[in-house]
Structures are given as structure tokens and as C-alpha cells.
């Protein structure tokens, strides 16, 4: 059976409701020469920041047309600070407007948001590729990321998009100019549901680093994060 070309444009209907869960596991390690590392540990300094978070959101489509949708979100995030054994809960109740082609006016995006930004307008087939360039803000600083997308699976129901992004951290937002430039990387997949016109599953691994030689050893920061997003669409 010949499959119809994939039009990778999200579409929403007024009154439509969505449920979304985002889970994240993020570890940022402080890289130090061995003697300094041992001294820091003896002084009770946390060497590896380890954070686990889960966000549950209820989304409702307030207005929608072919180009954009206004989405009202009520979200609760529970965050666990693993080394300090502390947890915190935050809530958001807000409305935002999204473009259906993933376009944006933001000065910078998170690496996960950058993965599916600026979707192509042309029809796609199995094996199709496209590249985007996004300004990204990581937890270690900002920079530009080049993201390669590939359609790796295509059925009448869904499409799987492979995502690989690589870039340099050049911004000194965190006052670490002596460690620049750093590296940013993201790899993962996103599943697009053709019936609902929505990405329903996303899974990414991120690796960001600011590491420089310090004599025979190294100094800096090394971050590894895993993020999973699941979205369920309910008809109005």
C-alpha cells in the first residue's frame, strides 16, 4: 500500500483537551582535579547535582486556526533534589500561543523545545531529512545548535522522527567565561500521530559540558539529562 506523504503540521481544534506528562532526570557533575575534589567532599560540598522531576499538565485549546493555537495550561511539577533529599512542588496556570509549524519568536529555546522547532512546510516521505539552526539555552550557558531530523518510520497512523543536535556553548550567562566554549548535544526520537496532528511521544538524551584542561587533569561541569514526554489528545 502506498502511504500518503507526511505533512508535519500540528493541528488543534477549539475545545480539544490534552494531557501531558514530562519526566526528567538531570545530573550535573563538578569536574575538579583529584585533590580539589577530595577537599570539596570533605567540606560537604555537593559534587553531583542530581534532580528528578515530573510534570503533569492539563491543556485546553482556547482558540485555533491553521497557523496557530492558544492553549491554556494548568501544570504541576514535583522536583526531587536527590543529594539534599528535598522535594518541591510548583504550579502554573497560564495561556500561551503556539504556531502549528513549530515556529517561534523566542530569543532562545530549551534543547528539548529546539528539537521540534521550525517544522518543514514540504511533504515528507520515509528517509526524508531536514536541518534547523536554533538558539538554545542550556543549564550551562547558551549557544547555537544545529539539529538534524530524519523520518525513520512511517505508517498510515504515525511517523517517527529521529533527532540529533550538536552545538557550542558560547554564552557566559553563568559567569564561567574561562570554561568557554563548551559543547551541547541532544539525541532522541519523536512520534507524530497523524490522526490527531500532535507529537504524542518524545524521548531525548542530552549531554552538555564545559570542561577544560587543568594541568594533567580537568576542570568544569558535565551534564547528562534524560527527558520523556507523553501527550494524550481528547476530542472536544
Secondary structure, DSSP 8 states (H G I E B T S, - for coil): -----B-------TT-EEEEEEEEEEEEEEE--HHHHHHHHHTT--SEEEEEEEEEEEEEEEEE-SSEEEEEEEEEEEEEETTTTEEEEEEEEEEEEEETT-----S-B-HHHHHT-S--SS-B-TT-EEEEEEEEEETTEEEEEEEEEEEEEE-SSEEEEEEEEEEEE---TTS-GGG-SEEEEEEEEEEEETTTTEEEEEEEEEEEEEEEEETTEEEEEEEEEEEEEEEEEE--
